Amino acid sequence: MLDTLYAIGKELSTDRDPWEDILLNTKADDREGKVKLLNLKLIFDLDQGTLIASTDHLESYSGETESLRSKGAIKIQGGNNKSIYVACLSQKIEQIFKTFFGKPEKKGKDVQKGEFMESIEKETPQLIDSQLYKVLDQSKGLGEQFFELFWNQKNGKLDFGKFKENLKLAANDQVVLAYVVVKSIAHGLDMVNFAALEGYEAFIEAKFFSSSASQGGGALKLCYASGKMETDVVDAEFSTRYNINKFFVKTTQNFANNFNPNFYGKNYQLSEQSKLYLSRGSDYILAPQNSLIVSIAGLSHAVIPRLFKQEKFELGKRLSKLNVTNELIFSPSEIEKLDTYFDLVSETDIYWLSFAAIDSDGNYFKISKQILDVPNFFLLDLIDEFRKVSKTLQPWLGRFALNLYSIFKVIPVRDGLVNQALQLFSQILEKRKIDRKVVFAHFKNLALCHWHESYKKFKNIESPKDPNFDYSIKDGVFRYLGFLKVLQHLDLIQNQTTMEENEKISSADIAEDIQAFFSSMSYSAEQQALFYLGRALSQVAYAQSEKGLNKRVLQKVNFNGMDSRHLGRLGTDLFEKAVQHKDLLDKVQWNLAEFNRRFNPSNWHMNPQEATFYLLSGYTYGIKSKQTNA
């Protein structure tokens, strides 16, 4: 991880404006021109003692570095840092209040000084005589007006939403940024950005960019990241809170818990330049626009690539392929998309990915779980196996492709408990074999969720718009069937007997011919027996529904699992029901005969949950996807 962050940061640092490290990342999106992005000028008219903000002072927003810098649009520092923000995102308008007038609880009255003045006094007292400090001092009297403009009585907060109502914006207008402009004859200022005042850039330089080489005492020490002897080497500490490097710090709840805190620097020390590279590398990984944050089993993970020969990282070229790979595995995809992009990702480039589960609210950074060193060749194999099985099962799955995202949507995960889907996916990505019983236990939970419609317990299981158990369980059955097939092909199932490789069979063939289906899905004799029992179950259930009996026979299925006794009893019950529907008797008898021919209760060893799964594969075999039927 350290090598990757260092390599990315080093490449980013070529001809880089240091302001890019501290400027806001607004994430503003005009939705391909459908939304008009705007700035709002907050005019501090010190001559008249008024604060002016209205529709007349809106202008087009730009996220370019120079535009943001000219307005002083820097990142919120968080923690115990004082507010020094003369520009901010509109939804963070309280930061400007704190900067100029202190805590909002004072409600704009009896303000002694804002936090920017306090910061200057504490950190850069040499700037007390600057224009910056004097204008801050003179601006204190506008606090009550600011408070009246933005105070929302309903939620007891400074809130841009209240003021926005007065702007009467068009439906497609969005105010991204608010920034302060000053008007003062005494100071020779006529609508000048606050960030342009004399002393502002000197303050920023001192706070963010001044060298701290003196902390190292000038003695040569080894930099842990670069491997070089440097004179400005200090403890590896990072000021920003939302930073991957923060997970390796001096507390007991992290990855440095075996270090002696008194000698931390000897174990992990960095030069100022290395700290800068590592911070820039972290910013790049965490920036949403770079697509290196993926959702695995519902949790955000930072993707940390380790490239073969990564001394020159080539961010755009090499990472674009990596991003496609991540998308195909972890995001909703269609079969056509897998076909289109597979040639692009099947390159000879060599890399490994680690995935770090992020726990952060922006003010702290923890890594709750890591999936380490997943080779790209395995990822390509995984994508290809999902692609093949998606095509095979297309009559049931429709145009949507199987991948880890679609499998997550059929593994019930309950809030507050261990995320078993994440555990399963970690095993797969790290190529650790999986017990078949675990997969069928997950399916059992899915079947019970659909049967009892307990969707509120499992937020990742979608409640169908038109509740229909048959269609819901069909989707689950065939996703699990494809998932098992992928695991078998990748040799990731424990105690799996060697499969016979069959000639390629088209999806149309397996949708119409049961023997072709068995061959393609490698059904054993026992699994075939349950399939035929499921076909008989489907026929009786359908006949009951035609007579308005709501498929009562399904109540005889134990979704927790069925042993040989339950299965034999179900076969008898189905025959008795078929007798009551004489037009069904021949069809049901035929399927039950195929079941009995393969069912040997005296020598039956199948896991009960697996048995229920294969029973339901027969029950749902005849339900094809709507896209296919169309």
Secondary structure, 3 states (H helix, E strand, C coil): CHHHHHHHHHHHCCCCCHHHHCECCCCCCCCCCCCEEEEEEEEEECCCCEEECCHHHEEECCCCHHHHHHHCCECCCCCCCCCCCCEEEHHHCHHHHHHHHCCHHHCCCCCCCCHHHHHHHHHCHHHCCCHHHHHHHHHHHHHHHHHHHHEECCCCEECHHHHHHHHCCCCCEEEEEEEEEEEECCCCEEEEEHHHCCCHHHHHHHHHHCCCHHHHCCCCEECCCCCCEECCCEECCCCCCCCHHHHCCCCCCCCCCCCCHHHHHHHCEECHHHHHHHHHHHHHHHCHHHCCEEEECCEEEEEEEEECCCCCCCHHHHHHHHHHHHHHHHCCCEHHHHHHHHHHHCCCCCEEEEEEEEECCCCCCEEEEEEEEEEHHHHHHHHHHHHHHHHHCHHHHCCECCCHHHHHCCCCCCCCCCCHHHHHHHHHHCCCCECHHHHHHHHHHHHHHHHHCCHHHCCCCCCCCCCCHHHHHHHHHHHHHHHHHHHHHCCCECCCCCCCCCCCCCHHHHHHCHHHHHHHHCCCHHHHHHHHHHHHHHHHHHHHHHCCCCCHHHHHCCCCCCCHHHHHHHHHHHHHHHHHCHHHHHHHHHHHHHHHHHCCHHHCCCCHHHHHHHHHHHHHCCCCCHHHHC
